[in-house]
Amino acid sequence: MPTDGNILTRRQCLQTGIATLGGLALHGQAPAAKKPNILFIAVDDLRPELACYGRDYIKSPNIDRIARQGMTFNRAYCQQAVCSPSRSSLLTGTRPDTTKVWDLVTHFRDALPNVISLPQNFKQNGYFVQGMGKIYHPGFDDERCWSVPWQTPQAPTYAKLKTADVPDEDKPKSKGGPAFESADVPDNFFKDGMVADLAVKTLRDISKKSEPFFFAVGFAKPHLPFVSPKKYWDLYDPAKIKLAPNPYHPKGAPDYALTNSNEVRNYTGIPAEGPFPDDLARQLKHGYYAAVSYTDAQVGKVLDELDRLDLRKNTIIVLWGDHGWKLGEHGEWAKHSNVENDTNAPLLLSVPGMKNAGAHTDALVEFVDIYPTLSELAGIPLPGHLEGTSFKPLLDNPKRPWKPAAFSQYPRGQARMGYSMRTDRYRFTVWVGRQDHSRIDAIELYDHVADPQENTNVASLPANADLVKQLMEQWRKGWKAAKPPVR
């Protein structure tokens, strides 16, 4: 046996290895080989109208599987209810005023050139990271994230109108095609079916790697146009589809609190102004529901393969919709506002071995919290730039005291920014000058005990003067003061 001072004996090697493992354990880090995989599923324009959220008329058996094996977050909020700002915020762990992404044309790296994104953090900490489908807003991919280039299949938007040039994006070409279509075609005729097939194949490949994986799979539906195979339309009886109970502007809210459903009006067959006829509204809801079930089936294919490969026992699954969506509530369609329908979005998290599988929590959580939560669960370091809080403690105690408020925002042109604070009972929105936040143009206050649909703005009632003052003080302190209690 060599005795050179630079060469360790077998016993020394063993002791060093034990010490190293112990150090990792003390810091919450497992050895690389034992780190959990991450299956990161994004769904576009998905509102929390799913069977696992108590809407049993929706056929979502596969997303419900995640809920049964994990936790359902009843009150999860995006930071801005439109695609690119929401996704940029979630994937960087920072808020829109930090990313400077309030629109669909700005890349977060313009303001944050060196920020470590969520998938990038996993890549830098020993994970094989791959993504496909809609993760970032189309055209805004971030190549630093991936171990191999991000990819997404190309597919027609319609089956019957194959020549239509309507992109599956937030800004469709004006009057470029119908808002919905039922087609007797296989699932993989459209993009989401192709993404699911590619995800299944990719899982087989990455399961053979020595590194743990972070696998991001993004589905485009139920984004407009509501196009899906006929069998998913057939799951729903249009005569049983109920229309929104509040098809009117909130009483006392400023005109600019909502939009004119412009995203939907860009499609053929949709009136340019005014309310939608009931038969059209019902067709749109039917199309949305069918698209939800279509995407749910694609999620199921990925989950089935995860189980077939025996990966589930060491894979964390998170599924999120990038924001909510109005289906006639407040007389509006689509997102683009600060109302509950738009800011509240589905969030499901399943961790192998979790003791509260199947539980729901009413704790207020934000999408900026997803980044630190996944990182903590995987035992990898948290970058210092994060503006959210890990909600890992909720997995052990879903009813424990948590954040006093969640924060969202939405701009109205260059004139105004609406900053919205959701507390346990209230939604409080302050409209300020875009360039001068000291200028207050309007205040909205909705009491979710008396008015859960946010139909009446009660901010101006004399009886609420003290409440408005109290909420204004809390709002001014902002998200930095809205930390969960240490316990």
C-alpha positions in Angstrom: 0.0 0.0 0.0 1.5 3.4 -1.0 2.1 5.8 1.9 2.6 9.0 -0.1 0.9 11.9 1.7 -1.1 12.8 -1.4 -2.7 9.3 -1.6 -5.6 8.4 0.7 -6.0 5.0 2.3 -9.1 3.0 1.8 -10.3 3.9 5.3 -9.6 7.6 4.7 -11.5 7.5 1.4 -14.5 5.9 3.2 -14.4 8.5 6.0 -14.1 11.3 3.5 -17.1 9.9 1.5 -19.2 9.6 4.7 -18.3 13.2 5.7 -19.2 14.4 2.2 -22.6 12.7 2.3 -23.3 13.9 5.7 -22.5 17.5 4.7 -24.9 17.2 1.7 -27.6 15.8 4.0 -27.1 18.7 6.5 -27.6 21.2 3.7 -30.7 19.4 2.4 -28.9 18.0 -0.6 -29.0 14.3 -1.6 -26.3 12.7 -3.6 -26.7 13.5 -7.3 -27.8 9.9 -8.1 -30.6 10.1 -5.6 -31.9 13.5 -6.5 -35.5 13.5 -7.7 -36.5 13.9 -11.3 -38.8 16.8 -12.2 -41.7 16.6 -14.7 -42.7 20.2 -15.3 -46.0 20.4 -17.2 -47.3 23.8 -18.5 -50.8 24.2 -19.9 -51.8 27.4 -21.8 -54.9 29.3 -20.8 -56.1 26.6 -18.3 -58.4 27.9 -15.7 -59.0 26.0 -12.4 -62.2 24.5 -13.9 -61.3 20.9 -13.5 -62.8 17.9 -11.7 -60.0 18.0 -9.1 -61.1 21.6 -8.3 -64.7 20.4 -7.6 -66.0 20.9 -11.2 -67.0 17.3 -11.8 -68.7 18.1 -15.1 -65.2 18.6 -16.6 -63.6 15.4 -17.9 -60.0 15.7 -16.6 -59.1 12.3 -15.3 -55.4 12.5 -15.9 -54.8 15.9 -14.3 -57.0 14.6 -11.5 -54.5 11.7 -11.1 -51.8 14.2 -10.3 -54.1 15.8 -7.7 -54.8 12.5 -6.0 -51.1 11.8 -5.7 -50.2 15.3 -4.8 -51.6 18.6 -3.5 -54.1 20.9 -5.2 -53.5 24.6 -4.6 -56.9 26.3 -4.6 -55.6 29.8 -4.4 -52.5 30.0 -6.7 -52.0 33.3 -8.5 -50.0 34.3 -11.5 -48.2 37.7 -11.5 -49.7 39.0 -14.7 -52.5 37.3 -16.6 -51.1 37.0 -20.1 -48.7 34.4 -21.5 -45.2 35.9 -21.8 -45.2 38.1 -18.6 -46.6 35.2 -16.6 -44.1 32.6 -17.9 -41.2 35.0 -17.7 -42.0 35.7 -14.1 -42.5 32.0 -13.2 -39.3 30.8 -15.0 -37.1 33.5 -13.5 -38.7 33.6 -10.1 -39.1 37.4 -10.3 -42.1 39.7 -10.8 -43.0 41.6 -14.0 -41.6 44.9 -12.7 -38.3 43.1 -12.4 -38.3 41.2 -15.6 -39.7 44.3 -17.4 -41.9 41.9 -19.4 -45.4 43.4 -19.4 -46.1 42.6 -23.1 -45.6 39.9 -25.8 -42.6 41.5 -27.5 -40.0 41.8 -24.7 -37.6 39.1 -23.6 -36.7 39.0 -19.9 -33.0 38.9 -20.8 -33.2 42.4 -22.1 -33.5 43.6 -18.4 -32.0 40.5 -16.7 -29.2 39.4 -19.0 -27.5 37.2 -16.4 -30.4 35.9 -14.4 -30.4 32.2 -13.7 -33.7 30.8 -14.9 -35.5 27.9 -13.2 -34.4 25.2 -15.7 -31.0 26.7 -15.9 -30.6 26.4 -12.2 -31.2 22.7 -12.4 -28.9 22.4 -15.4 -26.1 24.1 -13.4 -26.6 21.7 -10.5 -26.2 18.4 -12.3 -29.5 17.8 -14.0 -30.1 16.8 -17.6 -32.6 19.5 -18.7 -34.8 19.1 -21.8 -37.9 21.0 -22.9 -40.5 20.8 -25.6 -43.8 22.4 -26.6 -44.9 25.8 -25.1 -42.7 26.6 -22.1 -41.5 30.1 -22.9 -43.7 32.3 -25.0 -43.1 31.3 -28.7 -40.2 33.1 -30.2 -38.7 33.8 -26.7 -36.8 30.6 -26.0 -33.8 30.7 -23.7 -31.1 28.4 -24.9 -29.1 28.6 -21.7 -31.8 26.5 -20.1 -31.4 23.3 -22.0 -29.0 20.4 -22.1 -30.1 19.8 -25.7 -32.0 22.4 -27.9 -35.6 23.0 -27.0 -38.0 21.7 -29.7 -41.6 21.7 -30.6 -43.4 19.9 -33.5 -45.1 21.9 -36.2 -48.8 21.1 -36.9 -51.8 22.6 -38.6 -54.0 24.9 -36.6 -57.2 23.5 -38.1 -58.2 20.2 -39.7 -61.1 21.5 -41.9 -59.5 24.8 -42.8 -56.0 23.7 -43.6 -55.0 26.9 -45.4 -55.9 29.2 -42.6 -52.9 31.2 -41.3 -53.9 31.7 -37.7 -51.0 31.2 -35.3 -51.8 29.5 -32.0 -50.7 32.5 -30.0 -52.0 35.4 -28.0 -52.2 37.6 -31.0 -54.1 35.9 -33.8 -54.3 37.6 -37.2 -57.5 39.5 -37.5 -60.4 37.4 -38.8 -58.0 34.7 -39.8 -60.1 31.6 -39.0 -62.9 30.3 -36.7 -62.6 30.4 -32.9 -63.5 26.7 -32.6 -63.6 23.5 -34.6 -64.4 19.9 -34.0 -62.6 17.5 -36.3 -62.6 13.7 -36.7 -58.9 13.3 -36.6 -56.4 11.5 -34.3 -54.9 13.3 -31.3 -51.5 13.7 -33.0 -52.9 15.5 -36.0 -52.6 18.6 -33.8 -49.5 20.0 -32.0 -50.4 18.8 -28.4 -50.8 15.3 -29.6 -47.4 15.5 -31.3 -45.8 16.9 -28.2 -47.2 14.1 -26.1 -45.9 11.5 -28.5 -42.5 13.2 -28.5 -42.5 13.4 -24.7 -43.2 9.7 -24.4 -40.2 8.9 -26.7 -38.0 11.4 -24.9 -38.8 9.9 -21.5 -37.6 6.6 -22.7 -34.3 8.2 -23.7 -33.6 10.4 -20.7 -34.6 7.6 -18.3 -31.4 5.8 -19.3 -29.2 8.7 -18.4 -27.1 8.7 -15.2 -28.1 12.3 -14.3 -31.5 13.1 -12.8 -33.7 15.0 -15.3 -35.8 18.1 -15.4 -38.2 17.6 -18.2 -40.4 20.5 -19.3 -43.5 19.7 -21.4 -45.7 22.5 -22.6 -49.2 22.1 -24.0 -50.9 24.8 -26.1 -54.5 24.0 -25.6 -57.0 25.1 -24.4 -55.6 28.3 -26.0 -57.6 29.7 -28.8 -58.7 28.6 -31.3 -60.6 25.9 -29.5 -59.8 23.1 -31.9 -59.6 19.5 -30.8 -60.6 16.0 -32.1 -64.3 15.3 -32.2 -64.2 12.6 -29.5 -63.4 15.3 -26.9 -66.4 17.4 -28.1 -68.5 14.3 -27.7 -67.7 14.2 -24.0 -70.0 17.2 -23.4 -73.7 17.7 -23.9 -74.0 21.4 -25.1 -77.5 21.6 -23.6 -76.0 21.0 -20.2 -73.3 23.7 -20.5 -74.2 26.6 -18.2 -73.3 30.1 -19.2 -71.5 32.6 -16.9 -73.8 33.8 -14.1 -72.4 37.4 -14.2 -72.2 38.5 -17.9 -71.8 42.2 -17.0 -69.1 44.7 -16.0 -68.5 44.9 -12.2 -70.6 47.6 -10.8 -68.5 50.6 -9.8 -65.3 49.4 -11.5 -63.4 51.7 -13.9 -64.0 51.1 -17.6 -60.4 50.1 -18.1 -60.5 47.4 -15.4 -61.4 45.0 -18.2 -60.9 44.8 -22.0 -63.3 44.3 -24.9 -62.5 40.6 -25.4 -60.3 41.6 -28.3 -58.4 38.3 -28.4 -61.6 36.3 -29.2 -63.0 39.0 -31.5 -60.1 38.5 -33.9 -61.6 35.2 -35.0 -64.3 34.8 -37.7 -67.8 34.4 -36.5 -67.3 36.6 -33.4 -69.0 40.0 -33.3 -66.7 43.0 -33.3 -68.6 44.7 -30.5 -71.2 44.0 -27.9 -72.2 40.8 -26.0 -72.0 37.4 -27.5 -75.3 35.6 -28.3 -76.1 32.8 -25.9 -75.7 30.1 -28.6 -72.3 31.4 -29.5 -71.2 31.7 -25.9 -72.3 28.1 -25.4 -70.4 26.9 -28.4 -67.3 28.7 -27.2 -67.5 27.1 -23.8 -68.1 23.7 -25.4 -65.0 24.2 -27.5 -63.0 25.3 -24.4 -64.1 22.2 -22.4 -63.3 19.9 -25.3 -59.8 21.4 -25.6 -59.2 20.9 -21.8 -60.1 17.3 -22.1 -57.9 16.9 -25.2 -54.9 18.3 -23.4 -55.8 16.2 -20.3 -55.5 13.1 -22.5 -52.1 14.1 -23.7 -51.0 14.7 -20.1 -52.2 11.1 -19.4 -50.0 9.7 -22.1 -46.9 11.2 -20.4 -48.0 10.0 -17.0 -48.6 6.5 -18.3 -45.1 6.4 -19.7 -43.6 7.7 -16.5 -45.4 4.8 -14.7 -44.4 2.2 -17.3 -40.7 3.2 -16.9 -41.1 3.0 -13.1 -40.0 6.6 -12.8 -42.9 7.8 -10.7 -41.3 6.8 -7.4 -38.5 9.3 -7.8 -40.2 12.0 -9.9 -41.7 15.3 -8.7 -44.6 16.4 -10.9 -45.8 19.9 -11.1 -48.6 21.1 -13.4 -49.6 24.7 -13.8 -51.7 26.8 -16.1 -50.0 30.1 -17.0 -53.1 32.2 -15.9 -56.9 32.0 -15.7 -59.4 32.7 -18.4 -62.8 34.3 -18.5 -65.6 32.4 -20.2 -68.2 35.1 -20.2 -67.7 36.3 -16.6 -68.1 40.1 -16.4 -69.3 40.0 -20.0 -65.7 39.2 -21.1 -63.7 36.5 -22.7 -60.0 35.6 -22.4 -57.6 37.1 -19.8 -55.8 40.5 -19.7 -57.0 41.8 -16.4 -56.6 41.6 -12.6 -59.9 39.9 -11.8 -60.0 36.6 -9.9 -61.0 34.7 -13.0 -57.8 35.7 -14.8 -55.2 35.7 -12.0 -56.2 32.5 -10.2 -54.8 29.5 -12.1 -54.4 25.8 -11.5 -51.4 24.5 -9.6 -50.8 20.9 -8.7 -47.7 19.4 -7.1 -47.0 15.8 -6.4 -43.9 14.6 -4.5 -43.1 11.0 -4.0 -43.9 9.8 -0.5 -45.7 13.0 0.5 -47.9 12.4 3.5 -50.8 14.6 2.5 -51.4 13.1 -1.0 -54.8 14.2 -2.3 -55.1 17.2 0.0 -56.1 20.7 -1.0 -54.8 23.9 0.5 -56.4 27.3 0.6 -53.0 29.0 1.3 -52.3 32.0 -0.9 -49.4 31.0 -3.2 -47.9 32.8 -6.2 -46.2 31.5 -9.3 -42.9 33.1 -8.3 -43.0 30.6 -5.5 -42.7 27.6 -7.9 -39.0 28.2 -8.6 -37.8 28.2 -4.9 -40.1 25.3 -4.1 -38.8 22.9 -6.8 -35.3 23.9 -6.0 -35.7 23.2 -2.3 -37.4 19.9 -2.9 -34.5 18.9 -5.2 -31.9 20.0 -2.7 -30.2 22.5 -5.0 -29.1 26.0 -4.1 -31.5 29.0 -4.4 -30.1 32.0 -6.3 -30.3 35.3 -4.5 -32.5 37.0 -7.0 -35.7 35.1 -6.2 -38.8 37.1 -5.3 -40.9 34.2 -4.2 -41.0 31.9 -1.2 -40.8 28.1 -1.2 -44.2 26.6 -0.2 -42.6 23.3 0.7 -43.8 23.6 4.3 -47.4 23.5 3.1 -46.9 19.9 1.8 -46.6 18.8 5.4 -49.2 21.1 6.8 -51.6 22.5 4.2 -53.6 24.5 6.8 -50.6 26.2 8.4 -50.5 30.1 8.4 -49.1 31.3 5.2 -48.7 34.4 3.1 -51.1 37.2 4.0 -51.4 38.3 0.3 -50.6 37.4 -3.3 -49.8 40.1 -5.9 -50.6 40.5 -9.6 -50.6 43.4 -12.0 -51.8 44.4 -15.4 -51.0 47.5 -17.6 -53.4 49.5 -19.6 -51.3 51.0 -22.4 -48.7 53.5 -21.3 -51.1 55.4 -19.1 -51.8 53.1 -16.2 -50.7 50.0 -14.2 -53.2 48.2 -12.1 -51.6 46.5 -9.0 -53.8 43.9 -7.4 -53.5 42.4 -3.9 -55.4 39.2 -3.0 -55.8 38.7 0.7 -57.7 35.9 2.4 -60.9 37.9 2.1 -60.4 40.7 -0.3 -59.2 41.7 -3.7 -57.7 45.2 -3.6 -56.6 46.8 -6.9 -55.0 50.2 -7.2 -54.7 51.8 -10.6 -51.7 54.2 -10.7 -49.9 56.2 -13.3 -47.6 54.0 -15.4 -44.8 56.5 -15.0 -46.0 58.1 -11.7 -47.1 55.6 -9.1 -48.0 58.4 -6.7 -50.9 59.2 -9.1 -53.9 57.1 -8.1 -56.6 56.9 -10.8 -58.9 54.4 -9.2 -59.3 51.8 -6.4 -61.2 48.5 -6.6 -62.3 46.5 -3.6 -64.1 43.2 -3.7 -65.3 41.2 -0.6 -64.9 37.5 -1.4 -67.2 36.6 1.5 -70.1 38.7 0.3 -69.2 38.8 -3.4 -67.0 35.9 -4.5 -67.6 36.7 -8.2 -66.2 40.2 -7.8 -69.4 41.8 -9.2 -69.5 45.0 -7.1 -66.6 47.4 -6.3 -67.2 48.6 -2.7 -64.1 50.8 -2.4 -66.1 54.0 -2.4 -68.7 53.0 0.3 -68.2 55.3 3.4 -68.6 52.2 5.6 -65.4 50.8 4.0 -63.2 53.9 4.5 -61.2 52.4 7.3 -60.9 49.1 5.5 -59.6 50.8 2.4 -57.0 52.7 4.5 -55.9 49.5 6.1 -55.6 47.7 2.8 -53.8 50.6 1.2 -51.2 50.5 3.9 -50.7 46.8 3.4 -50.7 47.3 -0.4 -48.0 49.9 -0.2 -45.7 47.6 1.8 -46.1 45.2 -1.1 -44.9 41.6 -1.6 -41.7 42.0 0.3 -43.7 42.3 3.5 -46.0 39.4 2.7 -43.8 36.6 4.0 -45.1 33.5 5.6 -44.6 33.2 9.3 -41.6 31.2 10.4 -42.7 28.1 12.3 
